[in-house]
Amino acid sequence: MPTDIGREVVRTMLVSGAQIIETLPSNQYEEEHLPGAINIPLKKLDGQTAAALDSNKPVIVYCHDNQCDLSARAAWRLETLGFIRVFRYAAGKADWLANGLPIEGRQALIPRAGALARTDVPICHLNDRAGDVLDRIQISNRDSTLKPGWDMCVVTNGRHVTLGVLSGEVMISYPNAAAEQLMETGPTTIRPNWSFEDTSEYLKSQNLDRVLVTTADGVLVGVYFQAYAASQMDNFHKKRAAASSSGLEKKRAAR
C-alpha cells in the first residue's frame, strides 16, 4: 500500500537517494518541477516507462496538490508493476512552491516574491515592550546600508510564525505597552512563489506598497516592497540581457 508523506519527509528521502516522479503532463513539468524529478505522466505510466526506475529503491510520486489524484493513481499503478516502496507526496508541487523550496525547469531562474522580499525585517515577540522594539529598530536603521529604514516590526513566535505587525506609529504612541496589545493581528500575507507580476497587480489593486511573505506554514520569509522588488527585477533583466548579448558575441566570434 502506498504511503502518504509530507514535505519534510520528501526532502529527507531525496537526500538519501529516493527516486521522485512528477505525474503531471510534460508541459507543466518543463515549466517547473522538484529537484531531480523525472516526468512520467500518468497516461504514459506502464511497464515500459517504469523500467527506467530502480524497483529496489523507494519511489516518490507527486502531482499538483491535494485535489489532484494523478499521484494517487500513479502510486497504486507502480505497486501493480512490482514496486514495493512507493510513497505519495499528496500536497504536491503547490505545497513545495508555497514554501519557497528550490525548483528546476524554465521558471527556476526567475525571481519570485520570496527572493524579491527584504529578509532583514525587524522581528519581536508578544511580551516585548514597544519602546524597546522601537529603540532596536532605530539602531538597526542607522547601521543598515539598505534604504529606506524600517518603520515596522513583525511579531513572531519561537518558530518564526507570523502573529502580527507593529507599526512605527503605535510604538511611538504607546512605548510602554506590550507588542501583543498593539499589534495588528492576522496581517495579509502572500506565498514565496508569487510572481513579480501577480504581486505587483495585487498590491496595486489593494493600494498597498508592501506585503508580508510567509510560507504555507506561516513562517516569515520577509517583506515585499513594490519599489525594492521592481529595482531587483530591473537588475535581473539587465543581467540577463547582458548575458544574452555576450553569448551572441561569442557565437559571432567563433564563426
N, C-alpha and C positions, 0 to 999 in steps of 0.2 A: 504494500500500500504506500503510495507517495506520501512524503512528509512535508507539511507546510512549515516554512521557516520565515524569519524576519530579516530585515536589512542587515543587522549586525552579524547574524549567523552567516549570511551570504558573504559578507566581507571576510570573515574568518575562514570560511571554506575556500574562497578564491585564493587566499594567501597559501593555503595548504594544497593547492593544485586541483581543485574541483573543476569540472567542465561546466560551462554555462551556455545555454541556448536561448536565443530570442525567437519566439514563435510567431511574431508579427510579420506582415508582408515585407518584402525586401526593400521597398522604397522607404518605409518607416525605419527599418534597421539602418539603412545607409545614412539617414539624417543624423541619428544619434542612437547609441546603444551602450550598454555597460561594458567596462573594460574587459577585453579578452573574450567577449561573447561571439559565438558563431551564429549564423542565421539559418535556421531550418523552419520555414513557415509550416504551420500545421498541415496545410493542404499537401505539402511535399514530404511529410514525415512518414517514412516507410522503412522496410528492411535495408534498402539500398542507401538511403541518405543517413540512416542511423549507423551504418557501417563505418562512417567517418569518426565515430565516437569510440572511446575505450569502455567496454562494458564492465571492466574491473574497477573503474574509478567512479566516484559519485558524480551525478549529473543534476544540475540545477536548471529548471526551466522557468521562464517568466514571459509575460506579455505586457499589456499597458497598465492595468490597475486591478483592483478587486472586482470590478464589474466585468472584466474581460475573462472569458472562460477558455481561451486558447491554451493557456499554460496548464490548466487542469486536465483538459483532454489530451494534451501532448504528454503529460506526466503518466497518465494511465496507458497511453499508446506505447510509451517506452517500456513499461512493465510487460506488456504483451510481447515485446520484442526481446525480452530476456534481460533487461536492465533491472538490477536488484535495488541499488541505492539511488533512488530518484527523489528529488526534492523540488518543491514548488514555492517560488517566491511570489506569493499571491498579490502582494501590494504592487509589485512590478516596477516598471520604468518610471511611472509617475511619482512613486514614493522615492525612488533613488534620486531623481532630478529635484524634487521638492526639498531634499535635504542637502542640496549643493554638492553632491559627490561627483567624482571625475567621470567623464564620459568620453567616448570615441565617436567618430563619424564626422560628417561635413559641418555640423554645427559646433563641434567641440572647441574650436579656437575663438569663437565669437563671444566677447564678454557679455555676461548676463548680470542681473541685479546684484547677486551676491558678490561678484568680482568688482562691480562698479560702486558698491557701498563703501562708506568710510567705516573702518572697523575700530578706530581709536575712540569711539564714543564713550563718554564717562558712564560708569555704572555705579549704582548704590543699592542699599538694601532697606527693607521696610522700616527698621528701627533707627536708621541714620538720621541725624539732626540736619535739617535743611541748610542751616547756616554753615555747617561743617562741609556739606556736599558742595555748596557754592564756593567756599574757600578753595577746595581741591580743584574745582573746575577752573577758577581764575588762575591758579598757579599753573595748571596744565596748559591753559591758553597762552600764557606768557612764554612757556618753554617750547611750544609746538611750532613746527615750520609750516603746518597746514593751516590755511586760512579759508573762510572766516573761523573764528574761535567758536567754542561750543556755548550754547545758551539753553542747554537741556541736560537731563540725566535720565538714563533708563534704569528703572527699578527691577532688579532680578533676584531670584532665589539662589541657593547654593549650587544648583545645577545650571545656572546661567539662563533659566527660563524667564521670559519677559512677563512681568507682573503689572507694570505701569510706566508712566512717564512723568517726570517732574520738569516743569518749565522754569526758566530763569526768573520769570516774573513772580511766581509763587514763592520761590526760595528767598527772594529779596523781601517780599511782603511778610513772610512768616518764618523767620530764621530759626525760631525755637521749636517749631513743630516737627514731628517725625515724618519721614517720607510717605509712610502709609496713609497719613492723614491728608496729605496734599496731592498725592499722585492722581493723574488721570488713569483710571482703570480701563482695561480692555482696549488699548490703543490699536488702531488699524495696522495690520502687517501684510507683507507680501512674501512670496517664496523666493529663494535664491535663483531659481531657474527662469524667472520672468525675463522676457527680452527687454532691451532698451526701449524699443518702440512701444510695447504694451505698457511698460511702466510710465513712460512719458505721457502717453494718452490718458492713463488712469489719473496721474497727478493733475493733468490739465483739466480733466472732467470734474475733479474734486476741488479745484482751485487750491492745490497744495504745492509746496516747494520741496517736501521731503516725506519719506515714509520709512517705517522700520522694516528691516528684512530679518525674518526668522525662518528656522527650519520647520518642517511639518510637526516637530515635537515642541515647538515654541521656543527653542534655543536661539538666543540673539546672535545674529551674524553681524549686523551693523546698521547704519542709517544711510539710506539712499537719498542724496540731494540731487535734484534735477540738474542744477548748474555744474556740479562736480562731475556727475556722470556724463553729461554732454561733452565736457572737456576731455574726459578719459576716452570716450568713443571717437572724438575727433583725432586724438593722438593715435588710436588704434588704426583708423582708416589711413592716416598719413603714413604710418609704418608699413601697412600692407601695400599701399600704392608704391612706396619706395622699394620694397622687396620685389614687387612685380616688375617695376621698371628695371631694377638691377638684373633680374633674371632674363629679361628681354635683351638687355645689352650684352650679356654673356653669350646668349644664343647667336646674336648677330656676329659677335667677335669670333665665334667658333666656326662660322661658315667660310 
